[in-house]
Amino acid sequence: MEKERGSGSVNENIDIVKTVNYLWPLGAQAMSNRRRWKIFAFIVNHKEEKLLLRDITRAFPNIPKRSIVSHLQKLQEANLVACRLYYQKEAAHGGAQPLRYYSVTSWGEIFWRVMRWAKIEALKMFAADLDET
């Protein structure tokens, strides 16, 4: 979303309101699935790591690999998670081997923080309503 211009990065061509209005329902829809929520939480909580598909499938041994791939695709479509490439040197042949890893996007980070905040606020509001009755 950032564009390089002469003296540095600028976001002047991005309408933030339109962007959030577009991304918000995609994120909400993606999070409507409990398994997908857990997979997203795992990726967010391991954001410092380069999570390969095998790392994610090992973390969820009861979810078939095919299902995990589908959930990752939905998270990518919602711009919550990105699939990136990095090259790991292969010791035996000396060449670089491309590996795909999954990481949370900047929008995914924001969405996660807002959803956690909303949950805490909902708990407070619900507790207050119960106290009034």
C-alpha positions in Angstrom: 0.0 0.0 0.0 3.0 2.3 0.4 4.4 4.0 -2.6 8.0 5.2 -3.0 8.3 8.8 -4.2 11.2 11.0 -4.7 12.2 11.8 -1.1 10.5 8.9 0.8 7.5 6.8 1.4 4.1 8.4 1.3 0.5 7.2 1.6 -1.2 10.3 0.2 -3.0 8.4 -2.5 -4.7 6.1 0.0 -8.2 6.9 1.3 -7.9 5.4 4.8 -11.7 5.5 5.3 -12.4 3.6 2.1 -9.6 1.2 2.8 -10.8 0.4 6.3 -14.4 0.2 5.1 -13.3 -2.3 2.5 -11.1 -4.4 4.8 -13.1 -4.4 8.0 -16.0 -6.7 6.7 -13.4 -9.0 5.0 -11.7 -9.4 8.4 -14.9 -9.9 10.3 -16.0 -12.5 7.8 -12.7 -14.3 7.9 -12.9 -14.4 11.7 -16.4 -16.0 11.7 -14.7 -19.5 11.7 -13.3 -20.7 15.0 -10.5 -22.7 13.4 -9.5 -19.7 11.3 -9.5 -17.6 14.4 -7.2 -20.0 16.2 -4.8 -20.2 13.2 -4.8 -16.4 12.9 -4.1 -16.1 16.7 -1.2 -18.5 16.3 0.3 -16.5 13.5 -0.1 -13.2 15.4 1.4 -14.7 18.6 4.4 -16.0 16.6 4.9 -12.8 14.5 8.6 -12.7 15.1 9.0 -16.1 13.4 9.0 -17.2 9.8 6.1 -19.7 10.1 6.2 -22.3 7.4 3.1 -24.3 6.5 4.6 -27.3 8.4 4.9 -25.2 11.5 1.3 -24.3 11.4 0.1 -27.9 10.6 2.2 -29.1 13.5 0.6 -26.6 15.8 -2.9 -28.0 14.8 -2.5 -31.7 14.4 -6.3 -32.3 14.4 -6.9 -30.0 11.4 -6.1 -31.6 8.0 -3.4 -29.8 6.0 -5.9 -29.1 3.2 -8.2 -27.3 5.6 -5.3 -25.3 7.0 -4.3 -24.2 3.5 -7.9 -23.2 2.8 -8.0 -21.1 6.1 -4.7 -19.5 5.3 -6.1 -18.5 1.8 -9.1 -16.9 3.5 -6.9 -15.0 5.9 -4.8 -13.8 2.9 -7.9 -12.7 1.0 -8.9 -10.6 4.0 -5.4 -9.1 4.1 -4.8 -10.3 7.6 -2.0 -12.7 6.7 0.6 -12.6 4.0 2.5 -15.4 2.4 6.1 -14.4 1.6 9.2 -16.0 0.2 12.6 -16.2 1.7 15.7 -18.1 0.6 17.4 -20.5 2.8 20.8 -21.7 1.8 20.9 -25.4 1.1 24.0 -26.8 2.6 24.3 -29.9 0.3 24.2 -28.0 -3.0 25.2 -24.5 -2.0 22.2 -23.0 -3.7 19.3 -21.0 -2.3 16.0 -22.7 -1.9 12.9 -20.5 -1.7 10.6 -21.2 1.2 7.1 -19.7 1.8 6.3 -18.4 5.2 3.2 -16.8 6.7 3.2 -13.6 8.7 0.6 -11.2 10.0 0.2 -8.0 7.9 0.1 -4.5 9.3 -3.7 -4.5 8.8 -3.8 -7.9 10.5 -2.0 -6.5 13.5 -4.4 -3.5 13.8 -7.4 -5.8 13.3 -6.2 -8.2 16.0 -5.6 -5.4 18.5 -9.0 -3.9 17.8 -10.7 -7.3 18.2 -9.0 -7.9 21.5 -10.0 -4.5 22.8 -13.6 -5.0 21.6 -13.7 -8.3 23.5 -12.5 -6.7 26.7 -15.0 -3.9 26.3 -17.8 -6.3 25.6 -17.0 -8.3 28.7 -17.1 -5.0 30.8 -20.4 -4.0 29.2 -22.0 -7.4 29.7 -20.8 -7.6 33.3 -22.2 -4.1 33.9 -25.6 -5.1 32.4 -25.7 -8.2 34.6 -25.0 -6.1 37.7 -28.0 -3.8 36.8 -30.4 -6.7 36.7 
